Amino acid sequence: MSQQKDAGDAFPVGPVLSMLLVGILVLSALLYYRAVKIQRFLEPALALAVPRSEFSHQIMDAMATAFGSPAIDGVNFRTSSIQIAGLLVFSPEGVIHPRGHVVLKKTALAFRSVLQDERTRPDIGFVMLIVRYPGGLTGNAARAARDAAQSRAWTIMDAMFAEEPGLGRDFGHLFSAMAAPGTPRRDDIEFRIVPSERMHIEFLQKLEKYAQ
């Protein structure tokens, strides 16, 4: 009996439980502190990401609706942009073929739908039409390819406004076109939607409270 009592006295339960509780409280405080730090980092990130994500989804939904179904092979929707394979629009001779006119008409209808929508129009600064020409060229070859791509860009713009006159009449001032080098074997066409200043201002307003 004396040995059992000595063993129990060697390991008192009360202090061990107290130390365990203190350890749990310290660990909880540490986890809470880290959670607060993570939250302060995530909140401004979400303040930026959510409006841009909503904007992109609205744009893509409106464009997908205007294009209809089935999907056109060679036309891809990306974040705030439409990418079209060059061969889908132009023949090897550089002339817009019949299917290309269909694609450009659908593109024009899509943009008119988006620009007429009061939910998305204020957030659109302008639309940049980018026609890619094969990269890796130098000298006269590069200049000739760039000039040809720039000519195709204006041809595309004119064709879109001809297919959907209301787009050019009401929103033509929001469109611009440029040629840019691409990969060595690609001549893609991209319609890139550039957000307006209002969206940037909203971003700054959302971040203001985190800077205080």
C-alpha positions, 0 to 999 in steps of 0.5 A, spaced: 500 500 500 505 504 501 508 503 494 502 505 491 501 511 495 508 513 493 507 512 485 500 516 486 504 522 489 509 522 484 505 523 478 499 528 481 493 529 476 492 536 478 498 540 475 498 535 469 491 537 467 493 544 468 499 544 464 495 541 459 489 546 459 495 552 459 498 548 452 491 548 449 490 555 450 496 557 448 495 553 441 488 556 440 491 563 441 496 561 436 491 558 431 487 564 432 492 569 431 494 566 424 487 565 422 487 573 423 493 574 419 490 569 413 484 573 413 487 580 413 490 577 407 485 574 404 479 579 404 483 584 400 484 579 395 477 577 395 475 584 394 479 584 388 477 577 385 470 577 386 468 583 382 472 581 376 470 574 376 463 576 376 464 581 370 468 575 366 462 571 368 457 576 365 461 577 359 462 570 357 455 568 359 452 574 354 457 572 349 455 564 349 448 566 349 449 570 342 453 565 339 448 560 341 449 552 340 452 548 337 459 551 339 463 553 333 470 549 333 476 554 333 472 559 337 474 559 344 472 564 350 477 566 355 477 571 361 474 577 358 476 575 351 474 571 344 479 567 341 478 565 334 483 561 329 485 565 323 483 560 318 476 560 321 475 567 318 480 568 312 482 564 306 489 562 305 489 568 300 487 573 305 479 574 303 474 573 308 470 566 306 463 565 307 464 561 314 468 567 316 462 572 315 458 567 319 463 567 325 464 575 325 456 576 325 455 572 331 461 576 334 458 582 332 451 580 335 455 578 342 458 584 343 452 588 341 448 584 346 454 585 352 455 593 350 447 594 350 446 590 357 446 596 363 449 590 367 456 590 363 456 596 359 459 601 365 465 596 366 467 595 359 473 601 357 474 598 350 475 592 346 481 591 342 481 587 336 488 583 336 490 580 329 496 575 330 502 574 325 507 569 325 513 571 330 520 569 329 520 574 323 525 579 322 527 585 317 522 586 311 519 579 312 517 582 319 514 588 317 510 585 311 507 580 316 505 586 321 502 590 315 498 584 312 496 583 319 494 590 321 490 590 314 486 584 316 484 587 323 481 593 319 478 588 314 475 584 320 472 591 323 469 593 317 466 586 316 463 586 323 460 593 322 457 591 316 454 585 318 451 588 324 450 596 323 448 598 330 454 595 333 458 600 329 453 606 329 452 605 337 459 603 339 464 603 334 468 608 338 469 603 343 473 598 338 480 599 336 485 594 332 492 592 332 497 587 329 501 583 334 506 577 333 504 570 335 507 564 335 511 562 329 505 558 326 499 561 329 495 567 326 489 567 331 484 573 332 483 575 339 477 580 341 480 583 348 475 586 353 479 592 357 475 594 363 473 601 364 476 606 369 470 605 374 472 598 375 479 600 377 475 605 382 471 600 385 477 596 386 481 602 390 474 603 394 474 596 396 481 596 398 481 603 402 479 600 408 485 595 409 490 601 408 487 604 414 
